[in-house]
Amino acid sequence: MEFIQINRIFCFILSIFFLIGCVIARPMKNDRMGLLDRLRTLEEANINIPKEEPQLSSSVLSQVKAMTYQWQWPVRPVVITSLFGKRGSDYHEGVDLRAKRGSIVYAVSDGEVIYAGVSIKGYGKMLVIEHGGVGGNALSTVYAHNSRLVVKKGQKVKKGQQIAYSGSTGHSVGSHLHFEIRHGVIALDPIKILPEHPNWASQVIATRKK
């Protein structure tokens, strides 16, 4: 009888702690969410590299390709120095493009600047441009490590318009442009989305051998 009473007291104490925990609990911040879809908290967001390759359904991917077939690359000439995908234990969510400090960075298509700043960890002076919706999520492009931004949040831009000067701000070991295409928070391989170039195959092979 005494054992049962002690057990009841113990369970009661546990239930009190559980209720207190429910009252004071706060949702954990998802560092990747908000890069493109939650603009109100974009300035506080940090980007974590996923360990797995993101995937889109074939139907959504077809819609993305239909929307982007006339897009252009953000720098000229196009020389890839680091590919999209796994890099050791990390995952590179875009491509790195050769660009000397001060090179012009162009908008790949018409859109609206939804972020222009330095608050995203590791990306330095960065722009995010939204180009419209596909399959229920925004399709956007990310331009990172710039030395100077020449457009502002809320500004409308046109395809081929200058938006920044390339540089090496943030976590960067040399001047280049880190470029991403995102559907919602899912990063897509720009090589599979944007137009090919005559020397494309040799570039990709040479980059993979590094």
Secondary structure, DSSP 8 states (H G I E B T S, - for coil): -HHHHHHHHHHHHHHHHHHHHHHH------SSTTSSS-GGGGGG------SS-----HHHHHHHHHHHTT---SSSS--EEE-SEEETTEEE-SEEEE--TT-EEE-SSSEEEEEEES-STT--EEEEEEEEEETTEEEEEEEEEESEE-S-TT-EE-TT-EEEE-B--SS-SSSEEEEEEEETTEEE-HHHHS---TTHHHHHHHHHT-
